[in-house]
Amino acid sequence: MKKLLGALGILIAVLTLSALAQGPGRLSPDDQREFDKYYTKWVNDTRRNDRDDIAKDVGHMQEIMNRNHIPADVSFDRIASTGTQILRMTIVAGCQPMSSGNSTSITPSG
């Protein structure tokens, strides 16, 4: 009985520590993959000025942020694992990122 309780205690401690190690505002691998997918889609839709899809992409990213307790004022590029590279490619393609409320918007240069 003592061995069973000891093993159960160790299991609870391991699970608790792994949850704490992830920390607040960090995404699970599945959520990170999903967020990156919608972020890339959002950047591409923004380049095409596809407002309907932009709104859908933003909604998906905000839902993932809410689920992971990430404040709404954190810009999407700070969460996306590819955020900085995609924004750099966008600038090279002739668009300029602009801060707009709780996210980073991309507008054509010129």
Legacy VTK file of the C-alpha trace (Angstrom):
# vtk DataFile Version 3.0
C-alpha trace
ASCII
DATASET POLYDATA
POINTS 110 float
0.000 0.000 0.000
2.850 2.381 0.862
4.517 1.647 -2.484
1.277 2.377 -4.324
0.791 5.673 -2.488
4.443 6.581 -3.088
4.136 5.838 -6.807
0.905 7.818 -6.983
2.584 10.750 -5.224
5.483 10.685 -7.658
3.092 10.552 -10.623
1.152 13.560 -9.329
4.390 15.474 -8.734
5.648 14.724 -12.260
2.371 15.810 -13.851
2.282 18.979 -11.772
5.874 19.882 -12.619
5.341 19.280 -16.330
2.289 21.554 -16.286
4.240 24.240 -14.438
7.231 23.889 -16.763
5.027 24.777 -19.704
4.299 28.056 -17.926
1.485 30.507 -18.487
1.082 31.761 -22.029
3.079 28.985 -23.686
1.478 26.845 -26.322
1.413 23.078 -26.448
3.035 21.625 -29.584
-0.407 21.044 -31.130
-1.590 24.573 -30.324
1.696 26.028 -31.635
1.307 24.122 -34.898
-2.318 25.279 -35.218
-1.424 28.887 -34.351
1.425 28.882 -36.893
-0.948 27.559 -39.563
-3.464 30.357 -38.962
-0.711 32.967 -38.635
0.755 32.028 -42.025
-2.731 32.040 -43.542
-3.430 35.437 -41.917
-0.241 36.922 -43.396
-1.108 35.585 -46.862
-4.740 36.720 -46.622
-3.539 40.155 -45.493
-1.270 40.397 -48.542
-4.299 39.652 -50.750
-6.517 41.979 -48.667
-9.054 39.156 -48.212
-10.986 40.713 -45.336
-13.359 37.784 -44.731
-10.535 35.277 -44.356
-8.456 37.746 -42.318
-11.271 38.000 -39.767
-11.578 34.190 -39.594
-7.820 33.770 -39.126
-7.767 36.381 -36.358
-10.674 34.645 -34.629
-8.871 31.297 -34.680
-5.632 32.813 -33.340
-7.460 34.728 -30.597
-9.294 31.562 -29.559
-5.955 29.743 -29.193
-4.579 32.714 -27.228
-7.608 32.735 -24.907
-7.368 28.985 -24.375
-3.721 29.414 -23.310
-4.256 32.539 -21.184
-2.191 34.770 -23.485
-3.162 38.443 -23.120
-4.968 39.976 -26.095
-2.356 42.747 -26.398
0.418 40.281 -27.364
1.051 40.606 -31.094
0.576 37.527 -33.244
4.171 37.574 -34.515
5.450 37.159 -30.945
3.464 33.924 -30.579
4.024 32.394 -34.003
7.208 30.371 -34.156
7.739 31.684 -37.698
6.496 35.200 -36.961
9.683 37.181 -37.404
10.741 35.369 -40.586
7.327 35.801 -42.203
7.205 39.502 -41.327
10.688 39.992 -42.812
9.635 38.242 -46.034
6.528 40.425 -46.138
8.602 43.605 -45.837
10.865 42.400 -48.645
7.730 41.717 -50.734
6.759 45.368 -50.413
4.492 45.459 -47.377
5.116 47.184 -44.062
3.960 45.809 -40.696
2.006 48.244 -38.574
0.875 47.897 -35.005
-2.911 47.887 -34.854
-4.527 47.330 -31.479
-3.710 43.863 -30.216
-2.093 42.477 -33.356
0.342 43.289 -36.103
-1.237 44.372 -39.365
0.499 44.370 -42.715
-0.163 47.107 -45.216
1.229 47.615 -48.718
4.103 50.068 -48.984
4.061 52.971 -51.297
LINES 1 111
110 0 1 2 3 4 5 6 7 8 9 10 11 12 13 14 15 16 17 18 19 20 21 22 23 24 25 26 27 28 29 30 31 32 33 34 35 36 37 38 39 40 41 42 43 44 45 46 47 48 49 50 51 52 53 54 55 56 57 58 59 60 61 62 63 64 65 66 67 68 69 70 71 72 73 74 75 76 77 78 79 80 81 82 83 84 85 86 87 88 89 90 91 92 93 94 95 96 97 98 99 100 101 102 103 104 105 106 107 108 109
